[in-house]
Amino acid sequence: MNRTPVSSSNLCAIGYSPETKTLEIEFLNGGLYSYSGVPASVHAALMSASSHGSYFDTHIKKAGYPYKKLH
């Protein structure tokens, strides 16, 4: 999956597949996580958020989307 670099104190890059509703988050510390069942609207809002890290924490991480660590 192609990931788009973002300016964030915690996130490095964000990728999304609308076909599978899979969101990939690459962290500055090198971790890569895949979140499933994420609607395209949530991805769009994440990409346009003034703080990608805060939006991710509130609307994705704490929202309880299933995830797995890829590396």
mmCIF file as Biopython writes it, N, C-alpha, C and O atoms, coordinates in Angstrom:
data_model
#
loop_
_atom_site.group_PDB
_atom_site.id
_atom_site.type_symbol
_atom_site.label_atom_id
_atom_site.label_alt_id
_atom_site.label_comp_id
_atom_site.label_asym_id
_atom_site.label_entity_id
_atom_site.label_seq_id
_atom_site.pdbx_PDB_ins_code
_atom_site.Cartn_x
_atom_site.Cartn_y
_atom_site.Cartn_z
_atom_site.occupancy
_atom_site.B_iso_or_equiv
_atom_site.auth_seq_id
_atom_site.auth_asym_id
_atom_site.pdbx_PDB_model_num
ATOM 1   N N  . MET A ? 1  ? 0.854   -1.190 0.000  1.0 0.0 1  A 1 
ATOM 2   C CA . MET A ? 1  ? 0.000   0.000  0.000  1.0 0.0 1  A 1 
ATOM 3   C C  . MET A ? 1  ? 0.893   1.244  0.000  1.0 0.0 1  A 1 
ATOM 4   O O  . MET A ? 1  ? 1.869   1.312  0.747  1.0 0.0 1  A 1 
ATOM 5   N N  . ASN A ? 2  ? 0.562   2.208  -0.823 1.0 0.0 2  A 1 
ATOM 6   C CA . ASN A ? 2  ? 1.287   3.468  -0.840 1.0 0.0 2  A 1 
ATOM 7   C C  . ASN A ? 2  ? 0.852   4.321  0.353  1.0 0.0 2  A 1 
ATOM 8   O O  . ASN A ? 2  ? -0.336  4.445  0.649  1.0 0.0 2  A 1 
ATOM 9   N N  . ARG A ? 3  ? 1.832   4.896  1.021  1.0 0.0 3  A 1 
ATOM 10  C CA . ARG A ? 3  ? 1.539   5.760  2.157  1.0 0.0 3  A 1 
ATOM 11  C C  . ARG A ? 3  ? 2.001   7.176  1.848  1.0 0.0 3  A 1 
ATOM 12  O O  . ARG A ? 3  ? 3.037   7.386  1.218  1.0 0.0 3  A 1 
ATOM 13  N N  . THR A ? 4  ? 1.207   8.145  2.304  1.0 0.0 4  A 1 
ATOM 14  C CA . THR A ? 4  ? 1.503   9.559  2.103  1.0 0.0 4  A 1 
ATOM 15  C C  . THR A ? 4  ? 2.191   10.109 3.347  1.0 0.0 4  A 1 
ATOM 16  O O  . THR A ? 4  ? 1.654   9.994  4.448  1.0 0.0 4  A 1 
ATOM 17  N N  . PRO A ? 5  ? 3.373   10.706 3.189  1.0 0.0 5  A 1 
ATOM 18  C CA . PRO A ? 5  ? 4.031   11.320 4.342  1.0 0.0 5  A 1 
ATOM 19  C C  . PRO A ? 5  ? 3.179   12.455 4.919  1.0 0.0 5  A 1 
ATOM 20  O O  . PRO A ? 5  ? 2.547   13.206 4.177  1.0 0.0 5  A 1 
ATOM 21  N N  . VAL A ? 6  ? 3.169   12.568 6.247  1.0 0.0 6  A 1 
ATOM 22  C CA . VAL A ? 6  ? 2.427   13.640 6.911  1.0 0.0 6  A 1 
ATOM 23  C C  . VAL A ? 6  ? 3.344   14.360 7.891  1.0 0.0 6  A 1 
ATOM 24  O O  . VAL A ? 6  ? 4.336   13.803 8.362  1.0 0.0 6  A 1 
ATOM 25  N N  . SER A ? 7  ? 2.997   15.599 8.188  1.0 0.0 7  A 1 
ATOM 26  C CA . SER A ? 7  ? 3.738   16.386 9.160  1.0 0.0 7  A 1 
ATOM 27  C C  . SER A ? 7  ? 3.089   16.191 10.515 1.0 0.0 7  A 1 
ATOM 28  O O  . SER A ? 7  ? 1.989   16.684 10.761 1.0 0.0 7  A 1 
ATOM 29  N N  . SER A ? 8  ? 3.767   15.475 11.391 1.0 0.0 8  A 1 
ATOM 30  C CA . SER A ? 8  ? 3.200   15.139 12.690 1.0 0.0 8  A 1 
ATOM 31  C C  . SER A ? 8  ? 4.338   14.847 13.657 1.0 0.0 8  A 1 
ATOM 32  O O  . SER A ? 8  ? 5.421   14.429 13.246 1.0 0.0 8  A 1 
ATOM 33  N N  . SER A ? 9  ? 4.090   15.069 14.934 1.0 0.0 9  A 1 
ATOM 34  C CA . SER A ? 9  ? 5.108   14.757 15.930 1.0 0.0 9  A 1 
ATOM 35  C C  . SER A ? 9  ? 5.131   13.272 16.277 1.0 0.0 9  A 1 
ATOM 36  O O  . SER A ? 9  ? 6.040   12.820 16.975 1.0 0.0 9  A 1 
ATOM 37  N N  . ASN A ? 10 ? 4.145   12.502 15.802 1.0 0.0 10 A 1 
ATOM 38  C CA . ASN A ? 10 ? 4.056   11.083 16.137 1.0 0.0 10 A 1 
ATOM 39  C C  . ASN A ? 10 ? 3.914   10.194 14.902 1.0 0.0 10 A 1 
ATOM 40  O O  . ASN A ? 10 ? 4.452   9.088  14.872 1.0 0.0 10 A 1 
ATOM 41  N N  . LEU A ? 11 ? 3.192   10.672 13.883 1.0 0.0 11 A 1 
ATOM 42  C CA . LEU A ? 11 ? 2.939   9.869  12.689 1.0 0.0 11 A 1 
ATOM 43  C C  . LEU A ? 11 ? 3.906   10.245 11.581 1.0 0.0 11 A 1 
ATOM 44  O O  . LEU A ? 11 ? 4.275   11.409 11.431 1.0 0.0 11 A 1 
ATOM 45  N N  . CYS A ? 12 ? 4.310   9.249  10.811 1.0 0.0 12 A 1 
ATOM 46  C CA . CYS A ? 12 ? 5.240   9.469  9.706  1.0 0.0 12 A 1 
ATOM 47  C C  . CYS A ? 12 ? 4.497   9.485  8.364  1.0 0.0 12 A 1 
ATOM 48  O O  . CYS A ? 12 ? 4.707   10.373 7.537  1.0 0.0 12 A 1 
ATOM 49  N N  . ALA A ? 13 ? 3.619   8.483  8.163  1.0 0.0 13 A 1 
ATOM 50  C CA . ALA A ? 13 ? 2.909   8.369  6.892  1.0 0.0 13 A 1 
ATOM 51  C C  . ALA A ? 13 ? 1.596   7.627  7.092  1.0 0.0 13 A 1 
ATOM 52  O O  . ALA A ? 13 ? 1.432   6.854  8.036  1.0 0.0 13 A 1 
ATOM 53  N N  . ILE A ? 14 ? 0.655   7.886  6.166  1.0 0.0 14 A 1 
ATOM 54  C CA . ILE A ? 14 ? -0.681  7.294  6.247  1.0 0.0 14 A 1 
ATOM 55  C C  . ILE A ? 14 ? -1.046  6.717  4.886  1.0 0.0 14 A 1 
ATOM 56  O O  . ILE A ? 14 ? -0.878  7.369  3.856  1.0 0.0 14 A 1 
ATOM 57  N N  . GLY A ? 15 ? -1.546  5.490  4.896  1.0 0.0 15 A 1 
ATOM 58  C CA . GLY A ? 15 ? -2.018  4.852  3.671  1.0 0.0 15 A 1 
ATOM 59  C C  . GLY A ? 15 ? -3.445  4.386  3.847  1.0 0.0 15 A 1 
ATOM 60  O O  . GLY A ? 15 ? -3.894  4.150  4.968  1.0 0.0 15 A 1 
ATOM 61  N N  . TYR A ? 16 ? -4.168  4.251  2.729  1.0 0.0 16 A 1 
ATOM 62  C CA . TYR A ? 16 ? -5.565  3.816  2.819  1.0 0.0 16 A 1 
ATOM 63  C C  . TYR A ? 16 ? -5.977  3.076  1.561  1.0 0.0 16 A 1 
ATOM 64  O O  . TYR A ? 16 ? -5.621  3.467  0.449  1.0 0.0 16 A 1 
ATOM 65  N N  . SER A ? 17 ? -6.728  2.004  1.747  1.0 0.0 17 A 1 
ATOM 66  C CA . SER A ? 17 ? -7.321  1.258  0.637  1.0 0.0 17 A 1 
ATOM 67  C C  . SER A ? 17 ? -8.835  1.318  0.769  1.0 0.0 17 A 1 
ATOM 68  O O  . SER A ? 17 ? -9.401  0.683  1.659  1.0 0.0 17 A 1 
ATOM 69  N N  . PRO A ? 18 ? -9.513  2.087  -0.120 1.0 0.0 18 A 1 
ATOM 70  C CA . PRO A ? 18 ? -10.975 2.159  -0.027 1.0 0.0 18 A 1 
ATOM 71  C C  . PRO A ? 18 ? -11.656 0.824  -0.334 1.0 0.0 18 A 1 
ATOM 72  O O  . PRO A ? 18 ? -12.754 0.563  0.158  1.0 0.0 18 A 1 
ATOM 73  N N  . GLU A ? 19 ? -11.017 -0.019 -1.141 1.0 0.0 19 A 1 
ATOM 74  C CA . GLU A ? 19 ? -11.610 -1.321 -1.475 1.0 0.0 19 A 1 
ATOM 75  C C  . GLU A ? 19 ? -11.737 -2.217 -0.251 1.0 0.0 19 A 1 
ATOM 76  O O  . GLU A ? 19 ? -12.739 -2.913 -0.090 1.0 0.0 19 A 1 
ATOM 77  N N  . THR A ? 20 ? -10.728 -2.201 0.608  1.0 0.0 20 A 1 
ATOM 78  C CA . THR A ? 20 ? -10.738 -3.063 1.788  1.0 0.0 20 A 1 
ATOM 79  C C  . THR A ? 20 ? -11.016 -2.300 3.080  1.0 0.0 20 A 1 
ATOM 80  O O  . THR A ? 20 ? -11.114 -2.893 4.154  1.0 0.0 20 A 1 
ATOM 81  N N  . LYS A ? 21 ? -11.144 -0.964 2.964  1.0 0.0 21 A 1 
ATOM 82  C CA . LYS A ? 21 ? -11.338 -0.101 4.139  1.0 0.0 21 A 1 
ATOM 83  C C  . LYS A ? 21 ? -10.240 -0.323 5.169  1.0 0.0 21 A 1 
ATOM 84  O O  . LYS A ? 21 ? -10.493 -0.382 6.373  1.0 0.0 21 A 1 
ATOM 85  N N  . THR A ? 22 ? -9.005  -0.447 4.663  1.0 0.0 22 A 1 
ATOM 86  C CA . THR A ? 22 ? -7.841  -0.668 5.512  1.0 0.0 22 A 1 
ATOM 87  C C  . THR A ? 22 ? -7.006  0.601  5.576  1.0 0.0 22 A 1 
ATOM 88  O O  . THR A ? 22 ? -6.656  1.186  4.551  1.0 0.0 22 A 1 
ATOM 89  N N  . LEU A ? 23 ? -6.698  1.009  6.783  1.0 0.0 23 A 1 
ATOM 90  C CA . LEU A ? 23 ? -5.876  2.187  7.026  1.0 0.0 23 A 1 
ATOM 91  C C  . LEU A ? 23 ? -4.536  1.724  7.584  1.0 0.0 23 A 1 
ATOM 92  O O  . LEU A ? 23 ? -4.495  0.936  8.529  1.0 0.0 23 A 1 
ATOM 93  N N  . GLU A ? 24 ? -3.439  2.210  7.004  1.0 0.0 24 A 1 
ATOM 94  C CA . GLU A ? 24 ? -2.115  1.918  7.530  1.0 0.0 24 A 1 
ATOM 95  C C  . GLU A ? 24 ? -1.524  3.189  8.118  1.0 0.0 24 A 1 
ATOM 96  O O  . GLU A ? 24 ? -1.547  4.251  7.495  1.0 0.0 24 A 1 
ATOM 97  N N  . ILE A ? 25 ? -0.998  3.063  9.318  1.0 0.0 25 A 1 
ATOM 98  C CA . ILE A ? 25 ? -0.355  4.184  9.994  1.0 0.0 25 A 1 
ATOM 99  C C  . ILE A ? 25 ? 1.094   3.797  10.272 1.0 0.0 25 A 1 
ATOM 100 O O  . ILE A ? 25 ? 1.371   2.797  10.934 1.0 0.0 25 A 1 
ATOM 101 N N  . GLU A ? 26 ? 2.006   4.608  9.755  1.0 0.0 26 A 1 
ATOM 102 C CA . GLU A ? 26 ? 3.421   4.418  10.039 1.0 0.0 26 A 1 
ATOM 103 C C  . GLU A ? 26 ? 3.837   5.493  11.033 1.0 0.0 26 A 1 
ATOM 104 O O  . GLU A ? 26 ? 3.640   6.685  10.800 1.0 0.0 26 A 1 
ATOM 105 N N  . PHE A ? 27 ? 4.414   5.052  12.139 1.0 0.0 27 A 1 
ATOM 106 C CA . PHE A ? 27 ? 4.820   5.966  13.200 1.0 0.0 27 A 1 
ATOM 107 C C  . PHE A ? 27 ? 6.285   6.362  13.047 1.0 0.0 27 A 1 
ATOM 108 O O  . PHE A ? 27 ? 7.075   5.641  12.439 1.0 0.0 27 A 1 
ATOM 109 N N  . LEU A ? 28 ? 6.632   7.504  13.600 1.0 0.0 28 A 1 
ATOM 110 C CA . LEU A ? 28 ? 8.005   7.985  13.535 1.0 0.0 28 A 1 
ATOM 111 C C  . LEU A ? 28 ? 8.979   7.029  14.221 1.0 0.0 28 A 1 
ATOM 112 O O  . LEU A ? 28 ? 10.158  6.990  13.870 1.0 0.0 28 A 1 
ATOM 113 N N  . ASN A ? 29 ? 8.496   6.260  15.193 1.0 0.0 29 A 1 
ATOM 114 C CA . ASN A ? 29 ? 9.358   5.312  15.898 1.0 0.0 29 A 1 
ATOM 115 C C  . ASN A ? 29 ? 9.588   4.034  15.095 1.0 0.0 29 A 1 
ATOM 116 O O  . ASN A ? 29 ? 10.281  3.130  15.561 1.0 0.0 29 A 1 
ATOM 117 N N  . GLY A ? 30 ? 9.011   3.948  13.885 1.0 0.0 30 A 1 
ATOM 118 C CA . GLY A ? 30 ? 9.224   2.799  13.016 1.0 0.0 30 A 1 
ATOM 119 C C  . GLY A ? 30 ? 8.101   1.782  13.015 1.0 0.0 30 A 1 
ATOM 120 O O  . GLY A ? 30 ? 8.089   0.890  12.167 1.0 0.0 30 A 1 
ATOM 121 N N  . GLY A ? 31 ? 7.151   1.888  13.945 1.0 0.0 31 A 1 
ATOM 122 C CA . GLY A ? 31 ? 6.036   0.952  13.981 1.0 0.0 31 A 1 
ATOM 123 C C  . GLY A ? 31 ? 5.091   1.166  12.805 1.0 0.0 31 A 1 
ATOM 124 O O  . GLY A ? 31 ? 4.892   2.295  12.356 1.0 0.0 31 A 1 
ATOM 125 N N  . LEU A ? 32 ? 4.512   0.077  12.310 1.0 0.0 32 A 1 
ATOM 126 C CA . LEU A ? 32 ? 3.539   0.138  11.224 1.0 0.0 32 A 1 
ATOM 127 C C  . LEU A ? 32 ? 2.334   -0.699 11.626 1.0 0.0 32 A 1 
ATOM 128 O O  . LEU A ? 32 ? 2.455   -1.888 11.920 1.0 0.0 32 A 1 
ATOM 129 N N  . TYR A ? 33 ? 1.168   -0.058 11.635 1.0 0.0 33 A 1 
ATOM 130 C CA . TYR A ? 33 ? -0.059  -0.731 12.051 1.0 0.0 33 A 1 
ATOM 131 C C  . TYR A ? 33 ? -1.108  -0.643 10.958 1.0 0.0 33 A 1 
ATOM 132 O O  . TYR A ? 33 ? -1.179  0.339  10.218 1.0 0.0 33 A 1 
ATOM 133 N N  . SER A ? 34 ? -1.926  -1.692 10.870 1.0 0.0 34 A 1 
ATOM 134 C CA . SER A ? 34 ? -3.023  -1.758 9.916  1.0 0.0 34 A 1 
ATOM 135 C C  . SER A ? 34 ? -4.337  -1.782 10.696 1.0 0.0 34 A 1 
ATOM 136 O O  . SER A ? 34 ? -4.522  -2.611 11.587 1.0 0.0 34 A 1 
ATOM 137 N N  . TYR A ? 35 ? -5.239  -0.876 10.359 1.0 0.0 35 A 1 
ATOM 138 C CA . TYR A ? 35 ? -6.555  -0.783 11.003 1.0 0.0 35 A 1 
ATOM 139 C C  . TYR A ? 35 ? -7.616  -1.171 9.982  1.0 0.0 35 A 1 
ATOM 140 O O  . TYR A ? 35 ? -7.607  -0.665 8.861  1.0 0.0 35 A 1 
ATOM 141 N N  . SER A ? 36 ? -8.531  -2.064 10.355 1.0 0.0 36 A 1 
ATOM 142 C CA . SER A ? 36 ? -9.538  -2.540 9.407  1.0 0.0 36 A 1 
ATOM 143 C C  . SER A ? 36 ? -10.912 -1.945 9.693  1.0 0.0 36 A 1 
ATOM 144 O O  . SER A ? 36 ? -11.225 -1.568 10.822 1.0 0.0 36 A 1 
ATOM 145 N N  . GLY A ? 37 ? -11.724 -1.872 8.637  1.0 0.0 37 A 1 
ATOM 146 C CA . GLY A ? 37 ? -13.093 -1.381 8.755  1.0 0.0 37 A 1 
ATOM 147 C C  . GLY A ? 37 ? -13.201 0.124  8.864  1.0 0.0 37 A 1 
ATOM 148 O O  . GLY A ? 37 ? -14.216 0.639  9.335  1.0 0.0 37 A 1 
ATOM 149 N N  . VAL A ? 38 ? -12.166 0.845  8.436  1.0 0.0 38 A 1 
ATOM 150 C CA . VAL A ? 38 ? -12.158 2.304  8.560  1.0 0.0 38 A 1 
ATOM 151 C C  . VAL A ? 38 ? -12.849 2.922  7.341  1.0 0.0 38 A 1 
ATOM 152 O O  . VAL A ? 38 ? -12.395 2.719  6.215  1.0 0.0 38 A 1 
ATOM 153 N N  . PRO A ? 39 ? -13.933 3.668  7.541  1.0 0.0 39 A 1 
ATOM 154 C CA . PRO A ? 39 ? -14.635 4.293  6.404  1.0 0.0 39 A 1 
ATOM 155 C C  . PRO A ? 39 ? -13.763 5.338  5.702  1.0 0.0 39 A 1 
ATOM 156 O O  . PRO A ? 39 ? -12.883 5.945  6.310  1.0 0.0 39 A 1 
ATOM 157 N N  . ALA A ? 40 ? -14.029 5.528  4.419  1.0 0.0 40 A 1 
ATOM 158 C CA . ALA A ? 40 ? -13.289 6.523  3.639  1.0 0.0 40 A 1 
ATOM 159 C C  . ALA A ? 40 ? -13.429 7.918  4.242  1.0 0.0 40 A 1 
ATOM 160 O O  . ALA A ? 40 ? -12.499 8.721  4.172  1.0 0.0 40 A 1 
ATOM 161 N N  . SER A ? 41 ? -14.588 8.210  4.835  1.0 0.0 41 A 1 
ATOM 162 C CA . SER A ? 41 ? -14.809 9.533  5.434  1.0 0.0 41 A 1 
ATOM 163 C C  . SER A ? 41 ? -13.870 9.780  6.607  1.0 0.0 41 A 1 
ATOM 164 O O  . SER A ? 41 ? -13.437 10.912 6.824  1.0 0.0 41 A 1 
ATOM 165 N N  . VAL A ? 42 ? -13.549 8.736  7.366  1.0 0.0 42 A 1 
ATOM 166 C CA . VAL A ? 42 ? -12.633 8.869  8.500  1.0 0.0 42 A 1 
ATOM 167 C C  . VAL A ? 42 ? -11.212 9.103  7.979  1.0 0.0 42 A 1 
ATOM 168 O O  . VAL A ? 42 ? -10.471 9.920  8.528  1.0 0.0 42 A 1 
ATOM 169 N N  . HIS A ? 43 ? -10.842 8.390  6.930  1.0 0.0 43 A 1 
ATOM 170 C CA . HIS A ? 43 ? -9.517  8.612  6.325  1.0 0.0 43 A 1 
ATOM 171 C C  . HIS A ? 43 ? -9.402  10.041 5.793  1.0 0.0 43 A 1 
ATOM 172 O O  . HIS A ? 43 ? -8.388  10.705 6.009  1.0 0.0 43 A 1 
ATOM 173 N N  . ALA A ? 44 ? -10.434 10.511 5.101  1.0 0.0 44 A 1 
ATOM 174 C CA . ALA A ? 44 ? -10.412 11.873 4.552  1.0 0.0 44 A 1 
ATOM 175 C C  . ALA A ? 44 ? -10.281 12.909 5.663  1.0 0.0 44 A 1 
ATOM 176 O O  . ALA A ? 44 ? -9.529  13.875 5.536  1.0 0.0 44 A 1 
ATOM 177 N N  . ALA A ? 45 ? -11.018 12.701 6.750  1.0 0.0 45 A 1 
ATOM 178 C CA . ALA A ? 45 ? -10.956 13.638 7.876  1.0 0.0 45 A 1 
ATOM 179 C C  . ALA A ? 45 ? -9.576  13.596 8.543  1.0 0.0 45 A 1 
ATOM 180 O O  . ALA A ? 45 ? -9.058  14.628 8.968  1.0 0.0 45 A 1 
ATOM 181 N N  . LEU A ? 46 ? -8.989  12.407 8.631  1.0 0.0 46 A 1 
ATOM 182 C CA . LEU A ? 46 ? -7.648  12.274 9.194  1.0 0.0 46 A 1 
ATOM 183 C C  . LEU A ? 46 ? -6.639  13.053 8.361  1.0 0.0 46 A 1 
ATOM 184 O O  . LEU A ? 46 ? -5.789  13.759 8.904  1.0 0.0 46 A 1 
ATOM 185 N N  . MET A ? 47 ? -6.736  12.924 7.049  1.0 0.0 47 A 1 
ATOM 186 C CA . MET A ? 47 ? -5.779  13.589 6.168  1.0 0.0 47 A 1 
ATOM 187 C C  . MET A ? 47 ? -5.927  15.111 6.196  1.0 0.0 47 A 1 
ATOM 188 O O  . MET A ? 47 ? -4.955  15.834 5.979  1.0 0.0 47 A 1 
ATOM 189 N N  . SER A ? 48 ? -7.130  15.592 6.460  1.0 0.0 48 A 1 
ATOM 190 C CA . SER A ? 48 ? -7.348  17.045 6.458  1.0 0.0 48 A 1 
ATOM 191 C C  . SER A ? 48 ? -7.313  17.659 7.860  1.0 0.0 48 A 1 
ATOM 192 O O  . SER A ? 48 ? -7.471  18.871 8.009  1.0 0.0 48 A 1 
ATOM 193 N N  . ALA A ? 49 ? -7.108  16.832 8.882  1.0 0.0 49 A 1 
ATOM 194 C CA . ALA A ? 49 ? -7.089  17.325 10.258 1.0 0.0 49 A 1 
ATOM 195 C C  . ALA A ? 49 ? -5.892  18.240 10.494 1.0 0.0 49 A 1 
ATOM 196 O O  . ALA A ? 49 ? -4.819  18.033 9.927  1.0 0.0 49 A 1 
ATOM 197 N N  . SER A ? 50 ? -6.084  19.245 11.328 1.0 0.0 50 A 1 
ATOM 198 C CA . SER A ? 50 ? -4.974  20.153 11.650 1.0 0.0 50 A 1 
ATOM 199 C C  . SER A ? 50 ? -3.900  19.419 12.456 1.0 0.0 50 A 1 
ATOM 200 O O  . SER A ? 50 ? -2.720  19.763 12.378 1.0 0.0 50 A 1 
ATOM 201 N N  . SER A ? 51 ? -4.306  18.410 13.228 1.0 0.0 51 A 1 
ATOM 202 C CA . SER A ? 51 ? -3.362  17.564 13.961 1.0 0.0 51 A 1 
ATOM 203 C C  . SER A ? 51 ? -3.677  16.108 13.635 1.0 0.0 51 A 1 
ATOM 204 O O  . SER A ? 51 ? -4.650  15.544 14.135 1.0 0.0 51 A 1 
ATOM 205 N N  . HIS A ? 52 ? -2.842  15.509 12.791 1.0 0.0 52 A 1 
ATOM 206 C CA . HIS A ? 52 ? -3.073  14.109 12.400 1.0 0.0 52 A 1 
ATOM 207 C C  . HIS A ? 52 ? -3.009  13.190 13.617 1.0 0.0 52 A 1 
ATOM 208 O O  . HIS A ? 52 ? -3.814  12.267 13.747 1.0 0.0 52 A 1 
ATOM 209 N N  . GLY A ? 53 ? -2.054  13.442 14.504 1.0 0.0 53 A 1 
ATOM 210 C CA . GLY A ? 53 ? -1.889  12.595 15.682 1.0 0.0 53 A 1 
ATOM 211 C C  . GLY A ? 53 ? -3.077  12.639 16.620 1.0 0.0 53 A 1 
ATOM 212 O O  . GLY A ? 53 ? -3.519  11.603 17.116 1.0 0.0 53 A 1 
ATOM 213 N N  . SER A ? 54 ? -3.600  13.838 16.868 1.0 0.0 54 A 1 
ATOM 214 C CA . SER A ? 54 ? -4.760  13.969 17.760 1.0 0.0 54 A 1 
ATOM 215 C C  . SER A ? 54 ? -6.000  13.328 17.149 1.0 0.0 54 A 1 
ATOM 216 O O  . SER A ? 54 ? -6.763  12.651 17.839 1.0 0.0 54 A 1 
ATOM 217 N N  . TYR A ? 55 ? -6.196  13.547 15.846 1.0 0.0 55 A 1 
ATOM 218 C CA . TYR A ? 55 ? -7.358  12.942 15.181 1.0 0.0 55 A 1 
ATOM 219 C C  . TYR A ? 55 ? -7.243  11.422 15.221 1.0 0.0 55 A 1 
ATOM 220 O O  . TYR A ? 55 ? -8.214  10.729 15.522 1.0 0.0 55 A 1 
ATOM 221 N N  . PHE A ? 56 ? -6.057  10.909 14.917 1.0 0.0 56 A 1 
ATOM 222 C CA . PHE A ? 56 ? -5.839  9.461  14.960 1.0 0.0 56 A 1 
ATOM 223 C C  . PHE A ? 56 ? -6.168  8.906  16.340 1.0 0.0 56 A 1 
ATOM 224 O O  . PHE A ? 56 ? -6.886  7.913  16.457 1.0 0.0 56 A 1 
ATOM 225 N N  . ASP A ? 57 ? -5.647  9.541  17.382 1.0 0.0 57 A 1 
ATOM 226 C CA . ASP A ? 57 ? -5.852  9.055  18.743 1.0 0.0 57 A 1 
ATOM 227 C C  . ASP A ? 57 ? -7.332  9.010  19.112 1.0 0.0 57 A 1 
ATOM 228 O O  . ASP A ? 57 ? -7.809  8.015  19.658 1.0 0.0 57 A 1 
ATOM 229 N N  . THR A ? 58 ? -8.056  10.087 18.813 1.0 0.0 58 A 1 
ATOM 230 C CA . THR A ? 58 ? -9.468  10.189 19.208 1.0 0.0 58 A 1 
ATOM 231 C C  . THR A ? 58 ? -10.410 9.375  18.332 1.0 0.0 58 A 1 
ATOM 232 O O  . THR A ? 58 ? -11.290 8.684  18.845 1.0 0.0 58 A 1 
ATOM 233 N N  . HIS A ? 59 ? -10.235 9.450  17.010 1.0 0.0 59 A 1 
ATOM 234 C CA . HIS A ? 59 ? -11.234 8.899  16.096 1.0 0.0 59 A 1 
ATOM 235 C C  . HIS A ? 59 ? -10.883 7.535  15.501 1.0 0.0 59 A 1 
ATOM 236 O O  . HIS A ? 59 ? -11.714 6.914  14.837 1.0 0.0 59 A 1 
ATOM 237 N N  . ILE A ? 60 ? -9.672  7.074  15.733 1.0 0.0 60 A 1 
ATOM 238 C CA . ILE A ? 60 ? -9.285  5.768  15.190 1.0 0.0 60 A 1 
ATOM 239 C C  . ILE A ? 60 ? -8.839  4.844  16.322 1.0 0.0 60 A 1 
ATOM 240 O O  . ILE A ? 60 ? -9.441  3.794  16.547 1.0 0.0 60 A 1 
ATOM 241 N N  . LYS A ? 61 ? -7.789  5.237  17.029 1.0 0.0 61 A 1 
ATOM 242 C CA . LYS A ? 61 ? -7.269  4.388  18.116 1.0 0.0 61 A 1 
ATOM 243 C C  . LYS A ? 61 ? -8.314  4.156  19.201 1.0 0.0 61 A 1 
ATOM 244 O O  . LYS A ? 61 ? -8.607  3.012  19.547 1.0 0.0 61 A 1 
ATOM 245 N N  . LYS A ? 62 ? -8.874  5.235  19.738 1.0 0.0 62 A 1 
ATOM 246 C CA . LYS A ? 62 ? -9.857  5.107  20.823 1.0 0.0 62 A 1 
ATOM 247 C C  . LYS A ? 62 ? -11.235 4.693  20.330 1.0 0.0 62 A 1 
ATOM 248 O O  . LYS A ? 62 ? -12.097 4.339  21.135 1.0 0.0 62 A 1 
ATOM 249 N N  . ALA A ? 63 ? -11.460 4.731  19.005 1.0 0.0 63 A 1 
ATOM 250 C CA . ALA A ? 63 ? -12.752 4.303  18.453 1.0 0.0 63 A 1 
ATOM 251 C C  . ALA A ? 63 ? -12.852 2.784  18.397 1.0 0.0 63 A 1 
ATOM 252 O O  . ALA A ? 63 ? -13.935 2.234  18.197 1.0 0.0 63 A 1 
ATOM 253 N N  . GLY A ? 64 ? -11.718 2.110  18.573 1.0 0.0 64 A 1 
ATOM 254 C CA . GLY A ? 64 ? -11.746 0.653  18.693 1.0 0.0 64 A 1 
ATOM 255 C C  . GLY A ? 64 ? -11.701 -0.122 17.393 1.0 0.0 64 A 1 
ATOM 256 O O  . GLY A ? 64 ? -12.128 -1.276 17.358 1.0 0.0 64 A 1 
ATOM 257 N N  . TYR A ? 65 ? -11.196 0.478  16.318 1.0 0.0 65 A 1 
ATOM 258 C CA . TYR A ? 65 ? -11.058 -0.297 15.078 1.0 0.0 65 A 1 
ATOM 259 C C  . TYR A ? 65 ? -10.069 -1.438 15.315 1.0 0.0 65 A 1 
ATOM 260 O O  . TYR A ? 65 ? -9.043  -1.257 15.971 1.0 0.0 65 A 1 
ATOM 261 N N  . PRO A ? 66 ? -10.389 -2.614 14.774 1.0 0.0 66 A 1 
ATOM 262 C CA . PRO A ? 66 ? -9.446  -3.750 14.923 1.0 0.0 66 A 1 
ATOM 263 C C  . PRO A ? 66 ? -8.127  -3.418 14.223 1.0 0.0 66 A 1 
ATOM 264 O O  . PRO A ? 66 ? -8.121  -2.826 13.144 1.0 0.0 66 A 1 
ATOM 265 N N  . TYR A ? 67 ? -7.023  -3.799 14.840 1.0 0.0 67 A 1 
ATOM 266 C CA . TYR A ? 67 ? -5.728  -3.476 14.248 1.0 0.0 67 A 1 
ATOM 267 C C  . TYR A ? 67 ? -4.754  -4.624 14.444 1.0 0.0 67 A 1 
ATOM 268 O O  . TYR A ? 67 ? -4.959  -5.507 15.277 1.0 0.0 67 A 1 
ATOM 269 N N  . LYS A ? 68 ? -3.692  -4.587 13.656 1.0 0.0 68 A 1 
ATOM 270 C CA . LYS A ? 68 ? -2.591  -5.527 13.827 1.0 0.0 68 A 1 
ATOM 271 C C  . LYS A ? 68 ? -1.298  -4.798 13.532 1.0 0.0 68 A 1 
ATOM 272 O O  . LYS A ? 68 ? -1.253  -3.902 12.690 1.0 0.0 68 A 1 
ATOM 273 N N  . LYS A ? 69 ? -0.252  -5.189 14.231 1.0 0.0 69 A 1 
ATOM 274 C CA . LYS A ? 69 ? 1.066   -4.595 14.012 1.0 0.0 69 A 1 
ATOM 275 C C  . LYS A ? 69 ? 1.715   -5.319 12.848 1.0 0.0 69 A 1 
ATOM 276 O O  . LYS A ? 69 ? 1.845   -6.543 12.859 1.0 0.0 69 A 1 
ATOM 277 N N  . LEU A ? 70 ? 2.124   -4.553 11.837 1.0 0.0 70 A 1 
ATOM 278 C CA . LEU A ? 70 ? 2.774   -5.146 10.678 1.0 0.0 70 A 1 
ATOM 279 C C  . LEU A ? 70 ? 4.280   -5.232 10.885 1.0 0.0 70 A 1 
ATOM 280 O O  . LEU A ? 70 ? 4.917   -6.186 10.438 1.0 0.0 70 A 1 
ATOM 281 N N  . HIS A ? 71 ? 4.843   -4.252 11.551 1.0 0.0 71 A 1 
ATOM 282 C CA . HIS A ? 71 ? 6.255   -4.281 11.974 1.0 0.0 71 A 1 
ATOM 283 C C  . HIS A ? 71 ? 6.547   -3.126 12.891 1.0 0.0 71 A 1 
ATOM 284 O O  . HIS A ? 71 ? 7.677   -2.976 13.354 1.0 0.0 71 A 1 
#
